[in-house]
Every structure is written in C-alpha cells, then in structure tokens.
Amino acid sequence: MPDRKSLIVAAARRVFARKGYRAASMREIAGEAGIAKGSIYLHFRSKDELALAVVADVYDRVRRRMAELEADEGLTPRERFVRQLEEQIAVGADNADWIRRLWHEHGSGIHEALPGFVRRIRVETTEWLLRSIRNMYGEPAAPYACDIALMMQGALGEVIGFHLIGGKPIEPQRLSRYLAARMDDIAAGLAKGGERPLVRAEELDALMRRMADGSGPAAWQTAIRNLRERLETVCPDGADRGELDEALGLLAAEAAKLLPNRVMMRAMLGHVRDLAPDALRPEIDELERDMLRN
C-alpha cells in the first residue's frame, strides 16, 4: 500500500492535470488524497514544494525503469536503447495533461530548484545518449558520438515537446522506433562522410561539468563510484566488504533521486562509515559534508 506521502503526490498530479498548478488548492489536493488539509503540511511546506515532488516522482520512476533495462543482459544495445526511449515517451504520454499545463503556466517560476533539476535531467540524458551511441555503433561512429548526442537531444526535445504541448496523440512504440532509425541515419551518414566532428568529447564533458556545477548529485555519484572501486584494494574479502558495497549501492540509489530523503542519506552514510576501514574515512567524511551541507 502506498505511504501517505506517495498518496499526496499522486493526488497532486491528478489535480494539477485537471485544474493546472495555479488554480489547484491544497484543500482540493487533500480531498483528492482523502486526508485532512493539515496533513499535507507534515510532508510539504508549500504547494510549490509539492509540485516539485510531482516532477521528481515522475522522473525517478523513469530512472528506475531505465536502470532495469540497462541491467537486462538479454537485450542488444539497440534493443535496450529503443526500449529505454519507449519507456520515457510512455511516461510522458501518461502524464501529458499536467506536463502540458505546467508548461503553459511557465513551470520555471513554480520553484527555485526546478531550473537545477532541468539541468540535471539534461546532463543525464546526454550521458545516456553518449553511452548508447558508443555501444550501438562502435568505433566507426565514436568520433561523432558528441555530435550525434546533441542532435538527438534536440530531436527528442522538439518531437516529444510538439506532441506533449501541441496535444497530438503520443504513440510511444512508433515514436521510439522512428527516432532510433533517425539516429541510425545520422550515425551512418557521419561515419561515411568522414568530416571533422563539430564537438570533441572533452568540450562536451566540460559543459556537462559546468551544468552540474562541480557538486551535487553528479559529484556524489562519482564519489560513491570511486569508493566502490577502492574496496577491491583497501578491503579484504569477507562479509563486511560485501555489506559495505551493498550499502554504497543503496546510498547511490537514494542520492540519484531528484528529491533524495536527507534522513535516509544521513542514516546510510552513518552505516557506511561504521563498516568502512580507516583508509576510506576521509573520503566518506568529505562525501557526507557535500551531501548534507544544505
């Protein structure tokens, strides 16, 4: 059964879809969730914080499904890309009403953190495209991976945006296959033409680092990944090593959410510190300061 916070987020999503963000009231959202209005404020300080939670909930569901498909070894790289793309489009289709209303009401004014979320989504989408391009096309397209990723990011945004904002019915399966075929065309054309790439990997990496601001979720994931890699050299084989790796994996999953639970992260960091050898303590302390400083 969903917890109270999840029920509120789901109710808010339905009310925003019917009435829009600005016309929706916390009383209506409480009624939709079947709870007293005051109960909402135990979880969310304001309507704009609740709207942000709705955005985060949708994106986190997409990320979980993307991760499941990433781990499916029965899929070829191209099959994985098409399925992941289809999942993203399907979630957009399922939430088209409130996304459309949010767009028309200028969502960037809803919460000061939303622009940062948009930048993060853009960075993660670029990283996913680059990984998919390299896995799908291999060495012939490798020099053009950044060019292909940027062109596809533009195509994805414009084509899906046209359907969402323009009200055109969305067909996830057809759209995903159509867009994947266009990426095939771009990759084949660039590899055949042999032109000098427009964007080098180091240039795009530098841009993504600036967008991520050198800290926050992207830096957390890098730090956690480095800690997990160091386990092989600083931790002997045994139960503690396995438990520590599992704890770091859970911490990474929580930190990857658009709205991570700070209480959960604090508890996980404490557990990681209890299990970690002395050699890893300075890095864990630095990670904790970064994750919990705001």
C-alpha positions in Angstrom: 0.0 0.0 0.0 1.4 3.5 -0.9 2.6 5.6 2.0 0.9 8.9 2.9 3.5 11.0 1.1 3.1 9.0 -2.1 -0.7 9.3 -1.9 -0.4 13.1 -1.7 2.0 13.3 -4.6 -0.3 11.1 -6.8 -3.3 13.2 -5.8 -1.5 16.4 -6.6 -0.6 15.1 -10.0 -4.3 14.4 -10.8 -5.4 17.8 -9.5 -2.7 19.6 -11.4 -3.8 17.8 -14.6 -7.4 18.8 -14.2 -7.0 22.4 -13.0 -3.4 23.4 -13.6 -0.9 24.4 -10.9 -2.0 27.9 -10.1 -5.7 27.1 -9.9 -5.2 24.0 -7.7 -5.6 24.4 -4.0 -4.0 22.4 -1.1 -7.6 21.8 0.1 -8.5 20.2 -3.2 -5.4 18.1 -3.2 -6.1 16.9 0.4 -9.6 16.0 -0.7 -8.3 14.1 -3.6 -5.9 12.2 -1.3 -8.7 11.5 1.2 -6.8 13.3 4.1 -7.2 16.5 6.1 -5.6 19.6 4.6 -3.3 20.0 7.6 -1.8 16.5 7.0 -0.2 17.7 3.7 2.0 20.2 5.6 3.5 17.4 7.6 5.2 16.4 4.4 5.3 19.5 2.2 5.8 23.1 3.3 4.0 24.6 0.3 2.3 23.9 -3.0 5.4 24.7 -5.0 7.4 22.2 -3.0 4.6 19.6 -3.7 4.7 20.4 -7.4 8.5 19.8 -7.3 7.8 16.5 -5.7 5.4 15.5 -8.5 8.1 16.3 -11.1 10.7 14.3 -9.1 8.4 11.3 -8.6 7.8 11.0 -12.4 11.5 11.4 -13.2 12.5 8.9 -10.6 10.1 6.3 -12.0 11.7 6.8 -15.4 15.2 6.4 -14.0 14.3 3.2 -12.2 12.9 1.6 -15.3 15.9 2.8 -17.4 18.2 1.2 -14.8 16.3 -2.1 -15.1 16.6 -2.1 -18.8 20.3 -1.2 -18.6 20.9 -4.3 -16.5 19.0 -6.6 -18.8 21.8 -8.6 -20.5 19.3 -10.3 -22.9 18.9 -7.1 -24.9 21.2 -5.9 -27.6 22.5 -2.3 -27.3 20.0 -1.1 -29.9 17.1 -3.0 -28.4 18.0 -1.5 -25.0 18.1 2.0 -26.4 14.7 1.6 -28.2 13.1 0.2 -25.0 14.5 2.9 -22.8 13.3 5.6 -25.2 9.9 4.0 -25.4 9.7 4.0 -21.6 10.5 7.7 -21.4 7.9 8.6 -24.1 5.3 6.4 -22.4 5.7 8.1 -19.1 5.4 11.5 -20.9 2.2 10.2 -22.5 0.8 9.0 -19.2 1.4 12.5 -17.7 0.7 14.6 -20.7 -2.1 16.6 -19.1 -0.3 18.0 -16.2 3.0 18.4 -18.1 1.1 20.5 -20.7 -0.5 22.7 -18.0 2.9 23.1 -16.2 4.5 24.2 -19.5 1.7 26.8 -20.2 2.0 28.1 -16.7 5.8 28.7 -17.0 7.0 25.9 -14.7 10.3 27.6 -14.1 8.5 30.0 -11.8 7.0 27.3 -9.6 10.0 26.5 -7.5 13.5 27.9 -7.4 15.0 24.5 -7.6 13.3 23.5 -10.8 15.9 25.0 -13.2 18.6 23.0 -11.5 16.5 19.8 -11.9 16.1 20.6 -15.6 19.9 21.0 -16.0 20.5 17.7 -14.2 18.0 15.9 -16.4 19.7 17.4 -19.5 23.1 16.2 -18.3 21.8 12.7 -17.5 20.1 12.5 -20.9 23.3 13.4 -22.7 25.3 10.8 -20.8 22.7 8.2 -21.6 22.8 9.1 -25.3 26.6 9.0 -25.4 26.7 5.6 -23.8 24.0 4.3 -26.1 25.7 5.7 -29.2 29.1 4.2 -28.4 27.5 0.8 -27.5 25.3 0.7 -30.6 27.7 1.9 -33.3 31.2 1.1 -32.0 34.4 2.5 -33.4 33.2 3.9 -36.8 30.8 6.4 -35.0 33.0 7.0 -31.9 34.5 10.3 -33.2 31.0 11.7 -33.8 29.3 10.5 -30.6 29.0 14.0 -29.2 27.6 15.4 -32.4 25.1 12.6 -32.6 24.1 13.0 -29.0 23.5 16.7 -29.3 21.5 16.4 -32.5 19.4 13.6 -31.0 18.8 15.5 -27.8 17.4 18.4 -29.9 15.3 16.0 -31.9 13.9 14.3 -28.8 13.0 17.5 -27.2 11.3 19.1 -30.2 9.4 16.0 -31.4 8.2 14.9 -28.0 7.6 18.5 -27.0 5.4 19.0 -30.1 3.3 16.1 -29.2 3.0 17.0 -25.5 2.5 20.7 -25.8 0.6 20.6 -29.1 -1.8 17.9 -27.8 -1.0 15.5 -30.6 -1.6 11.8 -29.5 1.6 10.1 -28.5 2.4 6.6 -29.8 5.4 5.5 -27.7 6.3 2.5 -29.7 6.1 4.2 -33.1 8.0 7.3 -31.9 10.8 5.4 -30.2 11.4 3.3 -33.3 11.2 6.3 -35.6 13.7 8.3 -33.6 16.1 5.4 -33.2 16.0 4.9 -37.0 16.8 8.6 -37.5 19.8 8.2 -35.1 20.9 5.2 -37.3 20.8 7.6 -40.3 22.8 10.3 -38.6 25.4 7.9 -37.4 25.8 6.2 -40.8 26.0 9.5 -42.6 28.6 11.0 -40.4 30.7 7.8 -40.4 30.5 7.6 -44.2 31.2 11.3 -44.8 34.3 11.4 -42.7 34.0 15.1 -41.8 35.8 16.5 -38.8 33.5 16.3 -35.8 31.9 19.6 -34.6 32.2 18.8 -30.8 35.0 17.0 -29.1 34.4 14.7 -26.1 36.4 17.0 -23.8 34.4 20.0 -24.8 31.1 18.3 -24.0 32.5 16.9 -20.8 33.5 20.4 -19.7 30.0 21.7 -20.5 28.3 19.0 -18.5 30.6 19.6 -15.5 29.6 23.3 -15.6 26.0 22.4 -15.8 26.4 20.0 -12.9 28.2 22.9 -11.1 31.0 20.6 -9.9 29.0 19.4 -6.9 25.6 18.0 -6.1 24.2 14.7 -7.5 26.7 14.2 -10.3 29.7 14.7 -8.0 28.0 12.4 -5.3 27.7 9.6 -7.8 31.3 9.9 -8.9 32.5 9.9 -5.3 30.4 6.8 -4.5 31.6 5.0 -7.6 35.2 5.8 -6.6 34.6 4.4 -3.1 33.2 1.2 -4.5 36.1 0.8 -6.9 38.6 1.3 -4.0 37.0 -1.5 -2.0 39.0 -4.0 -4.0 42.3 -2.6 -2.8 41.6 -1.5 0.7 39.1 -4.1 1.9 39.9 -7.8 2.3 37.4 -10.3 1.1 34.6 -11.0 3.5 31.1 -10.2 4.7 32.0 -6.6 5.6 33.2 -5.8 2.1 30.0 -7.2 0.6 27.8 -5.3 3.0 29.7 -2.1 2.5 29.4 -2.4 -1.3 25.7 -3.0 -0.9 25.3 0.0 1.5 27.1 2.2 -1.0 24.8 0.9 -3.8 21.7 1.9 -1.7 23.2 5.3 -0.9 23.8 5.8 -4.7 20.2 4.9 -5.4 18.8 7.3 -2.9 21.2 10.1 -3.9 20.2 9.7 -7.5 16.6 10.8 -6.8 15.6 14.3 -7.7 14.4 14.8 -4.2 16.6 12.4 -2.0 15.5 11.8 1.6 18.1 13.5 3.7 17.2 11.4 6.8 17.8 8.3 4.7 21.0 9.6 3.3 22.3 10.5 6.8 21.4 7.0 8.1 23.1 5.3 5.1 26.2 7.4 5.5 26.4 6.5 9.1 26.1 2.8 8.3 28.8 3.2 5.5 31.2 4.9 8.0 30.6 2.1 10.6 31.6 -0.6 8.0 34.4 1.3 6.3 38.1 0.8 7.0 40.1 3.7 8.2 41.6 4.3 4.8 38.2 5.3 3.4 37.1 7.5 6.3 38.4 10.8 4.9 36.6 10.3 1.6 33.4 9.3 3.3 33.6 12.4 5.6 34.0 14.6 2.6 31.1 13.0 0.8 28.9 13.4 3.9 29.8 17.1 4.1 28.9 17.6 0.5 25.6 15.7 0.6 24.3 17.2 3.8 25.7 20.7 3.8 22.5 22.4 2.6 
